[in-house]
Amino acid sequence: MKTVVAAIAAALLLVGCGVPVQQRPAPIEPAAIPSRLQGSAEPTPGPLTATPGKPADQVSFVRKDRLVSLVREAPSAPSADRLNTVIQALLAGPTDTEEADGITSALPPELELAVVDVEGSCVVLELSGETDGRSATENILAVGQIVLSVTALPTIDQVTFSRNGQPVEALLADGALTTDPLTAADYAELRSR
């Protein structure tokens, strides 16, 4: 008899410790999420595949003033071809489906990018086209979009910009200007969580 009473008491105790039932989802404040459950600011390691068995690259776009990485199929080709493919994907912008999902590009439509030099793991990109008249936030997101996309390639860690062959100051995520090589870490705080 004591065993039955103990089993019933244990069952009632366990049932009482459950998660309360809700009629609809409740938002969770980001600060309430344990750090071990929050997404990493680093790109996902390992090869991504848009189609199983085919190489893929990460290309960053904007959603709600945050940078999000999307997958684009990549050529099975040398690094220089993949770098040009990433740049072309950036300039092409999000697909219609992605735009319908709230994805945009911070890159001005008149912007042109060209690879000038790749030295070790640093690429120099030449800017041309109209880039004036944009807000600081748009410019920061545009630079972050380019840097995160290009440095997601396994052979590139740093990016610098030039215009007419001269170094260009770029905005960091905190709004500071620099001509130093830019890295993914400089824009990690702009990634979508």
Stockholm file with secondary structure:
# STOCKHOLM 1.0

chainA/1-193         MKTVVAAIAAALLLVGCGVPVQQRPAPIEPAAIPSRLQGSAEPTPGPLTATPGKPADQVSFVRKDRLVSLVREAPSAPSADRLNTVIQALLAGPTDTEEADGITSALPPELELAVVDVEGSCVVLELSGETDGRSATENILAVGQIVLSVTALPTIDQVTFSRNGQPVEALLADGALTTDPLTAADYAELRSR
#=GR chainA/1-193 SS CHHHHHHHHHHHHHHHTSCCCCSSCCCCCGGGSCGGGSCCSSCCCSCCCSSTTSCEEEEEEEETTEEEEEEEECCSSCHHHHHHHHHHHHHHCCCHHHHHTTCBCCSCTTCEEEEEEEETTEEEEEEESCCCSCCHHHHHHHHHHHHHHHHTSTTCCEEEEEETTEECCEECTTSCEECSCBCGGGGGGGBCC
#=GC SS_cons         CHHHHHHHHHHHHHHHTSCCCCSSCCCCCGGGSCGGGSCCSSCCCSCCCSSTTSCEEEEEEEETTEEEEEEEECCSSCHHHHHHHHHHHHHHCCCHHHHHTTCBCCSCTTCEEEEEEEETTEEEEEEESCCCSCCHHHHHHHHHHHHHHHHTSTTCCEEEEEETTEECCEECTTSCEECSCBCGGGGGGGBCC
//
